[in-house]
Amino acid sequence: VYGARAAYIGGAVGTATVLAGQMFNIPISGTMAHSWVMFYRDEFEAFKHYAENYPDATVLLVDTYDVVKSGIPNAIRCAKEVLEPMGKRLKGIRLDSGDLAYLSKKVRKMLDDAGLTDCKIVVSNSLDEWTIMSILEQGGCIDSFGVGERLITAKSDPVFGAVYKIAAVEENGVFQPRIKISENVEKITNPGLKKVYRIYDENKKAIADLIAGADEVVDLSKPYRYVDPVKPWKNRYFENCTAVELQQLVVKNGKRVMDRVSIDEIKKYVQDQLTDNIWEEEQRFENPHNHYLDMSPAYYDMKMSLLHKLTD
């Protein structure tokens, strides 16, 4: 259920999980199951009864037996003999097996030849972003993708390798920074209380994030020198940029201080941050450009001071 919520926030247009729709106000969509088709004596009878029950949302699963020889012909017959006499149109068909790129092109022609040019083609079957990209590159005639198991289980990266580490300790009303050192550079923590800013260029595209101390003022009204922690010897500057603080206070003294936001507001925020507001080069599948995490000079110096203190 919560996976369906996350998928919707991440960009899915709806869910087939009815409980998730009820709990989180997510649009519900879905089609028939193979068991529906198999229950009836023949495929057309299954399609007919489904269309009679759901005349405004008839999406027929056409691969239970044979897509080209029976599935699509029976879907076309259902559209002509059942739906059109009711003044309805066949909303779509779904392919759940086989060569989806090839079959979708074959099916599109059959539907168009029958006058069903508005009938949508939906595909499913262990899809992920790579499979979808491949199908589209092959010219697949597809209107929507039903993505399930590989999204909901995060198949390509099922474990989020992150842990909470202590960053500061309050001593006499003052927070003192703490750092965890590791033989793996990427596991060395960023100490102390901090703020994180997203830096936007003159095109309003995010080019980097910046870590600064909690009490620092980041002024980008003039060229601002920052430190690339991977290449700290280089002098780098943000110019003609703006900074937006990412952290927001949600809970204070055990009480919520931020108003609740709707799931659609969350979805729009994610869309803005991960798609609309970053350069296309960071979104490509092959060798995406890095989104850099930089540090203010004062914060970088504080971190290095702690490292030297604990290792010298």
Buried (B, 14 or more C-beta within 10 A) or exposed (E): BEBBBBBBBEEBEBBBBEEBBEBBEBEEBBBBEBEBBEEBEEBBBBBBBBBEEBBEBBBBBBBBBEBBEBBBBBBBBBBBEBBBEEEBBBBBBBBBBBEBBEBBBBBBEBBEEBEBEEBBBBBBBEBBEEBBEEBEEEEBBBEBBBBBEBBBEEEEEEEEEEEEEEBBEEEEEEEEBBBBEEEEEEEBBBBBEBBBBBBBBEEEBBBBBBBBBEEBEBEBEEEBEBBBBEEEEEEBEBEEBBBEEEEEEEEEEEEEEEEEEEBEEEBBEBBEEBEEBBBEEBEEEEEEEEBBBBBBBEBBEBBBEBBEEEEE
